[in-house]
Every structure is written in structure tokens, then in C-alpha cells.
Amino acid sequence: MKASTALLMMSNLESEFFTEYGKASRYKVQEVIGKGSYGVVGSAVDTHTREKVAIKKINGVFEHASDDTRILREMKLLHLLHHPDVVEIKHIMLPSSRQKFGDIYVVFELIESYLH
């Protein structure tokens, strides 16, 4: 694959993954590594620290109240738990304005294994 084609694919991946979020330029998405009922997870590199991270994009946060409650519970528990076997939340990206608030991006440490 040519370098220009690879760059174009990477640019498309980032534009598809991120919407109008102010801190999105800090992360360079490498690939989509998983999909689930709440959204998509991509691996990325933090351009400030050069650390590999996972970014979970949770789509349409305000569409279902029961899903919202589960998502909030998951984020709160992960934020409170500090254990080597529990993934750490590094950052939660907020949109530049409330009118654009539809998706949530949660940045986690990247763990090379999963519970399959």
C-alpha cells in the first residue's frame, strides 16, 4: 500500500471516529479494535504523551434512559476502582458545545488482551 493511500485511510478513520470534539486532535486513531452494543472502540496514540490508548465512542447517549444509566454506572465504577486488573479511565472528552453533545468518548489505557 502506498504511503499516501495509508494516510488517506487514516484521515478517513479519524473523521469517521471523531465528530466535533475539541480534544480529538490530541489522539491519532490507529484502527477500530472492537464494536459493541454501546459503540465502537479504537486504538489510538496520545500525541502529547506518545502513549497507546483505547477510545470508546458511545453513540447517541441520550436516546435511551436505561442505557444512559448503565453507561454512567460503568464510567463511575471504572473511575473509582484502582486495581491493576481493571482498565483505567484516562480522560473523558466533552464536545465543544452542548448542542453537539450526542456521543461520549472515553479514553482508556490500552490493554492488549480482553475477556473473550
C-alpha positions as CSV (number, residue, x, y, z in Angstrom):
1,M,0.0,0.0,0.0
2,K,1.3,3.4,-0.9
3,A,2.1,5.9,1.9
4,S,-0.4,8.4,0.5
5,T,-3.2,5.8,0.5
6,A,-2.4,4.8,4.1
7,L,-2.5,8.5,5.2
8,L,-5.8,9.0,3.4
9,M,-7.3,5.8,5.1
10,M,-6.0,7.1,8.5
11,S,-7.6,10.5,7.9
12,N,-10.9,8.9,6.9
13,L,-10.8,6.7,10.0
14,E,-10.3,9.7,12.3
15,S,-13.0,11.7,10.6
16,E,-15.4,8.8,10.9
17,F,-14.5,8.0,14.5
18,F,-14.5,11.6,15.9
19,T,-17.2,14.2,15.5
20,E,-16.9,17.8,16.6
21,Y,-14.8,17.3,19.7
22,G,-12.2,19.8,20.8
23,K,-9.7,17.4,22.3
24,A,-9.9,14.9,19.4
25,S,-6.8,16.3,17.7
26,R,-4.7,15.1,20.7
27,Y,-5.4,11.4,19.6
28,K,-4.4,9.7,16.4
29,V,-6.7,6.8,15.8
30,Q,-4.8,3.7,14.5
31,E,-7.6,1.2,14.0
32,V,-11.0,0.1,15.2
33,I,-10.5,-2.8,17.6
34,G,-14.0,-3.6,18.7
35,K,-17.7,-3.0,18.4
36,G,-20.4,-3.5,20.9
37,S,-23.9,-2.6,21.8
38,Y,-23.0,0.9,23.0
39,G,-20.5,1.9,20.3
40,V,-17.0,1.4,18.9
41,V,-13.6,1.1,20.4
42,G,-10.5,2.2,18.6
43,S,-6.8,2.1,19.4
44,A,-5.0,5.4,19.2
45,V,-1.8,7.2,20.2
46,D,-1.9,10.2,22.6
47,T,0.2,12.8,20.7
48,H,1.2,14.6,24.0
49,T,2.5,11.5,25.9
50,R,3.0,9.1,23.0
51,E,1.1,6.5,25.0
52,K,-1.1,4.0,23.3
53,V,-4.7,4.3,24.4
54,A,-8.2,2.9,23.6
55,I,-11.0,5.2,22.9
56,K,-14.6,4.1,23.4
57,K,-17.1,6.1,21.3
58,I,-20.5,5.7,22.9
59,N,-23.1,6.7,20.3
60,G,-26.4,8.5,20.9
61,V,-26.0,8.8,24.6
62,F,-29.4,10.5,25.3
63,E,-31.6,8.1,23.2
64,H,-32.5,5.6,25.9
65,A,-32.7,6.4,29.7
66,S,-31.9,2.8,30.7
67,D,-28.7,2.8,28.5
68,D,-27.7,6.2,29.9
69,T,-27.9,4.8,33.5
70,R,-25.8,1.8,32.6
71,I,-23.2,3.9,30.8
72,L,-23.0,6.4,33.8
73,R,-22.7,3.5,36.2
74,E,-19.9,1.9,34.2
75,M,-17.9,5.2,34.0
76,K,-18.4,5.9,37.7
77,L,-17.3,2.5,38.8
78,L,-14.2,2.5,36.5
79,H,-13.3,5.9,37.7
80,L,-13.5,4.8,41.4
81,L,-11.8,1.4,41.0
82,H,-8.0,1.5,41.1
83,H,-6.7,-2.0,40.6
84,P,-4.1,-3.5,38.2
85,D,-6.7,-5.8,36.7
86,V,-9.3,-3.1,36.0
87,V,-8.9,-0.8,33.0
88,E,-8.2,2.8,33.9
89,I,-10.1,5.8,32.5
90,K,-7.6,8.4,31.4
91,H,-9.9,11.1,30.0
92,I,-13.5,11.8,29.0
93,M,-13.8,14.0,26.0
94,L,-16.6,16.6,26.0
95,P,-18.0,18.3,22.9
96,S,-17.2,22.0,22.2
97,S,-20.8,22.9,22.8
98,R,-23.9,21.4,24.5
99,Q,-25.8,21.5,21.1
100,K,-23.3,18.9,19.7
101,F,-23.5,16.6,22.7
102,G,-24.7,13.3,21.3
103,D,-21.7,11.0,21.6
104,I,-19.3,10.4,24.5
105,Y,-15.6,9.5,24.0
106,V,-13.9,7.8,26.9
107,V,-10.1,7.3,26.7
108,F,-8.8,4.2,28.5
109,E,-5.4,2.7,28.9
110,L,-4.8,0.2,26.0
111,I,-4.8,-3.4,27.2
112,E,-3.6,-5.9,24.7
113,S,-6.0,-8.6,25.9
114,Y,-9.7,-8.9,26.6
115,L,-12.1,-11.3,28.2
116,H,-13.3,-13.4,25.3
